[in-house]
Amino acid sequence: MPIPLYNRDGHQCLMFTDLCQEGGDVVQSNQFLIVDGDTGALIDPGGNLAYGELYLAMTRHFAPAQLSAILASHADPDIIAGLDRWMTATSSAKLYISRIWERFVPHFCKAGKTAGRIVGIPDAGQRISIGRSELIALPAHFMHSEGNFQFYDPVSRILFSGDLGASMTGGLEAQQPVGSLAALLPKMEAFHRRYMVSNKVLRLWARMARTLDIAMIVPQHGAPLKGRAVAEFIDWVEGLPCGVDLLNERDYTVPA
């Protein structure tokens, strides 16, 4: 069942947390449906493991044929590997993804399926109309992908943050927004130290994030952050050594 993150005046943000079978061989992931009036968009719809359940679940709230956009934060399989099936299910929805990935994602599809339907987002980001509203693609490069975007909804004030803010939890635990960061840190610190490229990009992101009115940060893995956890998370990642900051010559030696 979807988790309603926002529902007011015809604008809805729905989160799906448990569509993939959980276990040691599958990472938990979230998928998102944004509805404004009679138009909708999917954010990070996932791969084939999520497709069937997501399609059925969303039909109870919105007709998939009316999707105008599929937004991908980056090109990982858990983000967009089900693209071939979504291109079949929707006849006109465009895929929005970093322009550095627009010639790679057709490999997920049958030949010709994506022709004329991929919009490469420039590095600086852009505004994407969804019904009467819009989603803002925000630069989030190297967190963790080279071409990476987050999507901010000015109506709900939700930042869909991709892998930034992820915590390693199960689908049921991911349904509960967290108001204090401390309890989540053991489930997110190792992930961020490995998957974020450097503290430099985290500092740049934190500076940008503080210019936004954010009610909730909702990652692609794990639980949403709300209330004071939003500012606590921004402060935490701003000072986090990670990625190349932690490497030295011992990490680049020939195996014995």
C-alpha positions in Angstrom: 0.0 0.0 0.0 1.3 3.5 -0.8 2.2 5.9 2.0 0.6 9.3 1.6 3.3 12.0 2.1 1.1 14.9 1.0 -2.5 15.2 -0.2 -4.1 18.6 -0.5 -6.0 20.5 -3.2 -5.6 17.9 -5.9 -1.8 17.5 -5.3 -0.6 14.2 -4.0 2.8 12.6 -3.2 2.7 8.9 -2.6 5.6 6.6 -1.5 5.9 2.9 -2.1 8.4 1.1 0.2 7.8 -2.6 0.1 7.2 -3.6 -3.6 10.4 -5.7 -3.9 10.9 -8.9 -2.1 13.1 -8.3 0.9 16.1 -10.4 1.7 19.9 -10.5 1.7 20.1 -10.3 -2.1 17.7 -7.3 -2.7 18.2 -3.8 -1.4 15.1 -2.1 -0.1 14.0 0.8 -2.4 11.3 3.4 -2.5 9.3 4.5 -5.5 7.2 7.7 -5.7 4.1 8.9 -7.6 3.3 12.6 -7.8 -0.2 13.5 -8.9 -1.4 17.0 -9.7 -5.0 17.1 -11.0 -5.2 14.7 -13.9 -1.4 14.5 -14.5 1.2 12.4 -12.8 4.9 11.6 -12.6 6.9 8.7 -11.3 10.2 9.3 -9.5 12.7 6.5 -9.5 10.2 3.8 -10.5 12.7 0.9 -10.0 13.4 -2.3 -11.9 11.5 -5.3 -12.9 11.1 -6.5 -9.3 9.0 -3.4 -8.5 7.2 -2.9 -11.8 4.2 -5.2 -11.5 3.2 -4.3 -7.9 3.8 -0.6 -8.6 1.7 -0.6 -11.7 -1.2 -2.3 -9.9 -0.9 -0.1 -6.8 -0.9 3.1 -8.7 -4.0 2.2 -10.8 -6.0 2.6 -7.6 -5.0 6.3 -7.5 -4.1 7.3 -11.0 -4.3 5.8 -14.5 -0.8 4.9 -15.7 -1.6 6.0 -19.2 -1.9 9.6 -17.9 1.7 9.8 -16.7 3.4 12.7 -18.3 6.9 12.1 -16.9 9.2 9.5 -15.5 12.0 11.1 -13.5 15.3 9.2 -12.8 17.8 10.6 -10.3 20.5 8.5 -12.0 20.8 5.3 -14.1 21.3 2.5 -11.5 19.2 -0.7 -12.0 17.1 -0.1 -8.8 16.2 3.3 -10.3 15.2 2.7 -13.8 15.8 -1.0 -15.0 12.1 -1.4 -15.6 12.1 1.3 -18.2 11.2 -1.0 -21.1 7.9 -1.9 -19.4 7.1 1.7 -18.5 7.7 2.8 -22.1 5.1 0.2 -23.1 2.6 1.0 -20.4 2.7 4.8 -21.2 2.5 6.0 -24.7 3.6 9.5 -24.3 5.5 9.9 -20.9 8.9 11.4 -21.2 11.9 10.1 -19.3 13.9 12.9 -17.6 17.5 11.9 -16.7 20.9 13.5 -16.7 22.1 14.2 -20.2 25.2 12.1 -19.5 23.0 9.0 -19.2 20.5 9.7 -22.0 22.4 7.4 -24.5 22.9 4.7 -21.9 19.4 4.1 -20.6 18.1 2.8 -24.0 20.1 -0.3 -23.2 17.3 -1.2 -20.7 14.8 -1.2 -23.6 14.0 -2.9 -26.9 15.4 -1.1 -29.9 13.5 2.1 -30.8 11.3 2.0 -27.6 12.8 5.2 -26.2 13.1 7.2 -29.5 12.1 10.8 -29.0 11.1 10.1 -25.4 14.2 10.9 -23.4 14.9 14.4 -22.1 18.5 15.0 -21.0 18.6 17.2 -18.0 21.4 19.7 -18.2 24.0 19.7 -15.4 22.5 22.9 -13.9 19.1 21.3 -13.5 15.7 22.4 -14.8 12.0 22.9 -13.9 9.6 20.2 -15.1 5.9 20.9 -15.4 3.6 18.4 -13.8 0.0 19.5 -14.3 -0.6 22.9 -12.7 2.7 22.5 -10.8 6.3 21.7 -11.3 9.2 19.6 -10.0 12.6 21.2 -9.8 15.5 19.0 -10.8 18.4 20.0 -8.5 22.0 19.2 -9.2 23.3 16.4 -6.9 26.2 15.2 -9.0 28.6 12.6 -7.4 26.0 11.8 -4.7 26.7 9.1 -5.7 26.4 9.1 -9.5 28.4 11.3 -11.9 25.2 12.6 -13.4 22.7 12.8 -10.5 19.6 14.9 -9.7 17.2 15.3 -6.8 13.7 16.5 -7.3 12.1 19.2 -5.2 8.3 19.6 -5.0 7.6 23.3 -4.1 3.9 22.5 -3.3 4.5 19.7 -0.7 8.0 21.1 0.2 9.4 17.6 -0.2 12.9 17.0 -1.4 13.2 13.6 -3.1 16.9 13.1 -2.5 17.8 9.9 -4.3 20.7 8.1 -2.5 21.5 11.0 -0.2 19.8 10.4 3.1 19.5 6.7 2.5 19.3 4.3 5.5 19.5 0.6 5.3 16.1 -0.5 6.6 13.3 -2.8 5.6 10.1 -1.8 3.8 8.0 -1.5 6.9 10.5 0.5 8.8 10.9 2.8 5.8 7.2 3.8 6.0 7.7 5.8 9.2 9.1 9.3 8.9 11.9 10.0 11.4 12.0 13.3 13.4 15.4 12.9 15.0 18.6 11.8 13.1 20.4 10.1 15.9 18.4 6.9 15.7 19.1 6.5 12.0 22.8 7.3 11.9 23.9 3.6 12.6 21.9 2.6 9.5 23.2 5.4 7.2 26.8 6.3 8.1 28.6 3.4 6.4 26.5 3.9 3.3 27.3 7.6 3.0 31.0 7.2 3.7 31.2 4.7 0.8 28.6 6.0 -1.7 29.2 9.8 -1.5 32.2 10.8 -3.5 33.7 13.5 -1.3 33.0 16.0 1.5 33.4 18.8 -1.0 30.3 17.9 -2.9 28.4 17.4 0.4 29.3 20.9 1.5 28.2 22.4 -1.8 24.9 20.5 -1.5 24.3 21.6 2.1 24.7 25.2 1.0 22.2 24.8 -1.7 19.8 22.8 0.5 19.6 25.6 3.1 18.2 27.9 0.4 15.1 25.7 0.1 12.0 25.5 2.3 12.2 21.7 3.0 9.5 20.0 5.1 10.7 16.5 4.4 13.8 14.8 2.9 12.7 11.5 1.3 15.5 9.2 0.0 15.2 6.3 -2.4 16.2 3.9 0.4 14.9 3.9 3.9 12.8 6.3 6.0 11.9 9.9 5.3 13.3 12.7 7.4 11.1 15.4 8.8 11.0 18.1 11.4 14.3 18.7 13.1 15.9 15.7 11.4 16.0 17.8 8.2 18.4 20.4 9.6 20.3 17.7 11.5 20.9 15.7 8.4 22.1 18.8 6.4 24.5 19.7 9.3 25.7 16.0 9.5 26.6 15.5 5.9 28.2 18.9 5.6 31.0 17.7 7.9 31.2 14.0 6.8 34.5 12.7 5.4 33.6 10.2 2.7 34.6 8.6 -0.6 38.0 9.8 -1.9 38.6 11.6 1.3 39.2 8.3 3.0 41.4 6.6 0.4 45.2 6.2 0.4 47.8 4.1 -1.2 46.8 1.0 0.7 43.5 1.0 -1.2 45.4 0.7 -4.5 47.7 -2.3 -4.1 47.9 -5.5 -6.1 46.1 -8.3 -4.2 48.5 -10.8 -2.6 
